[in-house]
């Protein structure tokens, strides 16, 4: 291989993720202009990492309670890195995180491609690049005028919607393909290569299981099914399958067991996500989502591409003819089936768990057999010319969209506040007040507001809602106003707190002022009793009990 060829390949390796980053930035600018600002910047779930980072920066007491996931790998490191690059600007960090996710996805696809048996080094690079371009196209097709349950591919670039499980799955899959020579050779248990695989894959899956056990459902189970089917078809020796799965099973068990040691930070347990009695409701929900999904040209195109990719999996599986080449398409088909069927069987009514359906099918594009089919062979002479022209066109497109995308993203991220925040801050003035509201209403206000804005998330009983928040923030608080952002909140306030002394209309929400009324006393009492229960049940010190004990000790002396 001459120096010119090496230089060209190296340049292509470097240019590919840069082009993906630029195109992803363009897609995000379109999405944020169209509908995505709420989901990216103001949605309660999307803000947990910015709130956590803000709490650490302020040196506040840390008594955090997360959801069923801890965001250890890679969500928290990725966001902290993006926040550092963005100089602490929250919205800029969230956008950078989305672009970083798209780039990392492209690198993971490239890693999987590198473990396959390609006859052409250029094909090994072009195939994952094409898969990454298709994912960016999914982001654009998700733009349908309003952020809906059907914007599923977009969840992969949001900070806290389970993309970590997908990324770890791709990384472990690349390791498994490496140690098995693309599923064609049997690893030797005493070899250094297998030892490295067992340690690296075990650590990745173990930490991710500790952080988010969804990775077992979305990756480990489908991979196990795929390997079992391959063994039954005599495409893979049972010993090879066992050696691949053994470290993963051990890591999953250890990772899940470790969650018990961190139980105070988790709420609820993973089993609380299973609602068998809601299966009929889940079927109705996802049937409605499917109908709505294909009700627009963008949705039809997106669904058609996924179906074509799954069809390609079947074609490659048939072409594999009982060899190890069939493991990858088997995994894709099993992963999509397990994700779709499993989500319904646990009674879920949330589309955020379906992200892998728009990621794992892309893997078939990095399978060499797909490009060796007869239809491709017939145009082999034109491949280099067409490929070079397409690459140049994509690169030029990326450069063209860079300037307007950067300007659009700069304008979107420049506004520091959230809807209604300035109204709340003007009403508070220089006073030191504490308020309450629903999880969805107060988190953006708490994140983007100044230190004067002290709003606490409460549940339907007006007790502290221990969900992805710092329990220490509820300590010694006397709430005097309530944020009403929906008819249900208005009814709750009037029923349990009575008529407010004053109502301030801030457009997207109203401030019910209960200062010096019965409502203030009710909020304070319910908040104090609920937070004491939350702290003690999680093993945190009860400050009231400690204060009483200290008082009794001083009196005895």
N, C-alpha and C positions, 0 to 999 in steps of 0.2 A: 504494500500500500504506500503510495507516494505521499509527500508532505502536503501537496495541494488537496488531496482527498481527505486527509486527516484534518486539515484546517477547515475545510468546508463542513465536515461532519460536526466538528467542535462548535463552529459558528451556528449550525442548525440546532444543536443541543441547547445552546444558550438562548438563541432567538425564540425558540418555541414557547417556553414559559413566559417570556416577555410579551409576545404577541397575545397569548391567552390573557395575561393581566390587563393589557390595553383593551381587548375586546370585552372582557368581563366588566371593566370600568364603564365602557360604553353601554353595555346591557343594564348595569345598575343605574346609570344616569337616566335611562329611559324608564326603568321600573320606578325609581323614586319620583320622577316627574309625574308619572301616571297614577300611582296608587300606593307605593310601598313605604311611604314615610312612617305611617303609623306602625306597621309591622317591624320596621327596622329600628325606629327611634323611641317609640312611645308604648309599645306593647309590654305588659307587665313581665312576661316570661323573657323577653329579649334583654331586659335591663339588669338581670341578676349579676352578671360579671362586672358591669360598670359600677353598680352599687357596692359590690364586694370590694373592688379596687378603691373606691372612694372612701369606704370605711377604713381600710388599711392605711390609706394615705393620711387620714385624720387622726390615726392612732386611737380609734374608739375601742372600747371593750368588745371582744369578739365572742359572741355566743350565737353563732350562725346555725340556722336550720335550713337545709336545702330541700329538694324534692326527693325523688327516688334516685337522682344522680348527683354526683359531686363535682362534675366538670373538671376532673383532674387532668385528663389526657384526651385530646390536646387543647380543649377549649380555653382553660385558664391560661396556660402559657402563651397561646396564640393571642388572646386578647391583651394580656399584659405587654407583650411585644408591640402590638399595634398601638396601644395607648402610649407607650414610650416614644414610638416614632411620631405619633400625632401630638406630642407635647401635652398629653392629658385631656385633649379635646374629645369629648365622648362621641359625638356624632362622626367625627373624622375617624376615630378609632374603629367604630362599628363598620364604616364603609371599607376601611383598609382590611379589616378582618374578613369581610365578604370577598374582597379581591384575593386576599391570601388563600382563602379556602379554595377558590377556583384554581389558583396556581398549584397548590399542594395536590389537589385532585389530579391535575394533569401530570404532575411528577409521579404520583402513585400509579397511574395508568402506564406511564413510561416504564416504571419499575417492573410492573407485571409483564409488559411487552418484552423487556430485556431478558426475562426468564424463559421466553418461548423460543422454539427452534425455527428461526427465520433463515431463509436462503439469501436474503439481501439485507445488508446493514441499514440501507436507506428505508426499507419497508419497516424495519424495527422502530424507526423514529417517526415515520409518517403516520403509521396506524394509530398510536396513542394521541398524536396531535389531532387527527381527524375525530377521534372519540371526544377529546376535550372541546373541539369546536362544536360538536353536537350538543354537549352539555351547555355551552354558552347559548346555543340556539334555544334550548329548553328554557333558559332564563328569560329570553326574549318572548318566547311563546306563552310564558306565564303571565305576561302583561295583557290583561283583558279588560282594562278600564276600571277595575276595582279589585282590591285585595280580597280573595275569597279562599274557601277551603280547597279549591282546585289548583292553587299556586303551589304545587307540591315540590317541584324541583328546587324552588327558591329556598326551601327549608335547609338545604345543604349548605348554603352560604350564610345563614343566620347563626348567631353565636351559640345559641343554647337549644337547638332543635335536633339533637342526637346525631349531628354529623360526625362526632368523634367515633361512634361505633362503626360507621361506614368507613372512615379513614383507617382505623385500626384493622378492620376486616381486609381491606385492600393490601395493607402492609404485611399482614400475616400470610395472606394468600401469595404474595410475591415471594416471601421466605419459603413457603411450602413448595412452590414451583421450582425455586432455586435448588432446594435440597433433593428434589426428585427429578431434576433435569427436565422440567416441563412435563411432569407426570409420566415420564418414560423409563426412568431408572429407579431402582430400589435403594433407598439410603442405607448406609452401613451404620449400625448403632454405635460402633466404637470410633467412628471417624470424627475428625475435628469439625467437618462441615455439619454433621448432624448435631453435634454438641452445641455449635453456635446457633443452629435453628431452634433447638429445644429451649435454650436460654432466652434468645431474643423473642421468639414467638410466645413463650410462656410468660415473660415479663409484660409484653404488650397486652396480651389477652387478659392476664391476671389483673393488671392495673386497671384496664378498661372495664372488666367485670366488677371490680371494686367501685369504680366510678359510675358505671352504667351497665347493669346486667342485661340490657336490651341487646348487647353485642352477642350474647349467647344465642338468643332467639333469632337474630337477623343473620348471623354468620356461622357460629359453631354448629348449630343444628343443621342448617342447609349443607354445610361442607361435609358433615358426618353422613347425611343422607346420600349426597352425591358419591362419596367414596364407597359407601355400602352398596349402592347400585352398581358402581363400576366393578366392585369385587364380584358381585353376583353375575355380571356380564363377562367376567374373566378378563376385563380390560386392565385391571390393576391387581397385583398380588395382595392377598390379605395382609401379609406382613408389612408391606409398604404403607398401606392404608393405616394400619395400627400404629406404625412409627410416626406417621404424620399427626394422627389424632391424639396420641397419648399425652404429649406435653400440653395440648390444648384442653383436654379434659381435666388434667391435674390443675392447670392454671385457673380454669373456670371454677372448680371446687374451692380452691384456696382463696380466690378473689371474692367469691360469694360469702365464704365463711368470714373473711376479714370485714365484711360489711357489718357484722354483728358487733365488732369492736368499736365501730364508728356509728353505732345506732343513734346516738344523741344528735348527730348531724343530718340524719335521714328521716324523711317523713313524706309519705308513708312507706311501708315495706312494699317490695315488688308484687307480692301476692294481692295487695289491695287494688291492683289494676285489672284483676280478673273479675268480670261480672257476667257469669254464665246466664243469669236471668235476663240479661239485656241483649242476648244474641238476636232476637227478632228486631229489636230497635236498631241494632248495628247493621243488619241486612238492609233495613229500610233507609238508613242514613247513607250508606255507601252506594246503594242503588240510585238515590237522588244525586249524590256526588257524581256518579258515572254519567248520568243523563245530563247534568249541568256541564260536566267537563267537555262533552262532545257537542255542546250547543253553540259553540263558536268556532270559526275557522282555525284559530290558534290551537284550541283544544283538540280539534279533529286531527290537525297535523301532528301535535305532540303524541296523541294516542296511537296514530298510525305508525309513527317512527318506532315507538316502543314495541308495537306488535311485529313490525318488520324485523327488529333486532331479535325478538324472541323466535321468530320464524327462522332467522339466520342461525340461531342456536340449534334448532332442530336439524337444519341442513348440515351444519358442521358435525353434529353428533352422528348423523348417518354416515357422513364421509369419514369419520374416525374409524369406523369398522372394527369396533371392539378393542381399540388401543387406548393408551393413556391420554391421547389427544382429546378424548371425549369428556374428561373430568371437568374442564373449565366450562363448557356449555351446560353440562349437567348441574354444576354448582349454580350457574345463573338461573336456570329454570327452577331448581329447588328453592333458591333464595327468594325469587319472586313469588312462587306458590306459597311458601311458608309465611312470607310477610303478609300477603293478601288474605289467605285463609286464616292464619293465626290471629290477625288483627280483628277479624270478625268473630272468631270463636271465643276470644276473651271479652267480647261485648263492648269493644271500643267504639267511640263515635268521634274520633279525631284523625284527621288525615296526616298529621305531622309524623306519624310512624311509618308512612309509606315512602319516605325519601329514597330508600335503596331501590325502589322500583324504577327510578329514573337515573340510577347510577350503575348498578350491577349489570344491566343489559349492555352497557357500553363496553364491557369486557370482551364481548364477542368480536369487537372491531380490532382487538389486538391479538386475535388468534390467527396464525399463519394459514390454516386450512381455509379460512373464509376467502382469502385472497388467491387461493390456488384453484378455485372453482373454475369450471369451463368458461363461464362468461367473462371472467377476468383474463384467462389465458388468451382468449381471442383478441384482446386489445393490448397484449403485453408490449407490443412495439410502441404503442402510443402512451404507455404509462408514464415514462420519464418526461415526455413533453407536456402531457396534461398535468402531471404532478408538479412540475416546475412552474408552469403557468398558474396553477391554483395557489401554490405557496406564495408566489409573488403577489397575486391578487389579494390574498388574505393579509399579507404583511402591509400592503399599501392601504387596505381598508382600515387596519388597526391604526396606522399612522394618521389617516384622515380623521378618524373619530376621536383621536386623543385630545385635541384642543377643545372641541365643544363638550366632550364628556368631562374633561377636567374643570372647565368653567361651570358646567351644570352642577357637578358634585361639590365644587367650592361654594357655590351659592346655597346649595341645600344644607351643607354642614355649617355654614357661617352663622345661622340663627341659633343662639345658645339655648333658648327656652323651649317650652312645650305649650300647646294650646291652653289659654286661660291662665298661664303662670303669672304674667305681668299684672293681671287683674288681682290675683290673690296676693301678690307681693305689695301692691299699692294699698290694698285693704288692710294688710297687717301693719304696714308702716314700720315704725321703730318698736312696736310692741313685741313681747316675748310670749307667743301663743302656740298652743299645740292643737292639732286637729285630727280628725279621723275620716276614713272613707274606705271604699272597696279597694281590693287588691288592684283592680284594673284602673282605678281613678287616681290613686295617690303615688304610685311608684315613679312615674315620670316627673311629677311635681317635686318629689323628694330628691330625685337625682339632679334635675336641672335647676332647682331653686337655690337661693342663697341659704346661709345658715339660719336665717329667720324663718324659713319655711320648714316647719316640723310637723309632718303629717304621717300618721300611723295607719297601717292596713289592718282592717278588722273584718270579722266574718259576719254571718247573718245574725249572730247573737250579740254583736257589738263586742265580742271578745277578741283578743289578739289573734290574728291569723298567722300561724307559724308555718309559713311557706316561702322559702327562698328569701329569708330576711334575718336580720340580726336581732335576737330577742333582747339584747341589752338596750336597744333603742326605745323599748317600751318602759324602761325603768323610771319610776318616780315622775310619770307624766300625768298632767291634769288637762285632758282635752276639753276644749270649750267651743269648738265648731265642727261641723260635719259637712263633708263634700258630697253633694247629691249630683250624680252623673247619669241617673236612669230612673224611670218611674218606680222600679222596685226599691231603690234607695230612698226615694222621696216617701214612699209609703212606710218604709222601715223607720225613718226618722220621725215622722209625725206620730206613728203608733207608739214607739218605745221612748221617744224623747220629748214628745209634746210639740207645741207650737214654738218656733224659734223667736227670739227677741228681734231678729232682723234677718232678712234674706238679701244676699248680694248676688246679682246675676252676672256671671263671667262668661256667658255664651255657651261653651261646651259643658259647663257645670254651674251649679249654684252653691253658694256658701250659706249654710244655715248656722247662724250665730246663736249659741246657747249660753253665752257668758252670764253668770250669776242667775241661772235658771235651774229648774229641776233636771233638765236635760244634761247639764254639765255634771251634776252629782251622779246621775245614772251612768254616764259614760266613764267617769273616773272609777266608780265602784266596779263596774263590769270589767274594765280593762285591768285593774289591779288584781282581781281574783283570777282572771284567766291567765295573766302572765305568770302569776305565782304557780299555777298548776303546770303551765308549759315548762317552766324552769325546773321544777322539782321532778317531774316525770322524766326529764332528760339528764338528770344528775347534776344540774347546775346548782350552785349555792342559792338558798332562799334567803334573800337579804332581810326580809322581815323577821324570819326566825333567827338569823344571826344577830340582828339588832336587839331582839328580845333577850337572847341568851347573854349577850354582852351586858345588857342592862341588869339582868338578874345577877350576873357575876360581880359587877361593880357594887350592887346593893349588898350582896353577901359579904363582900370585903369590908 
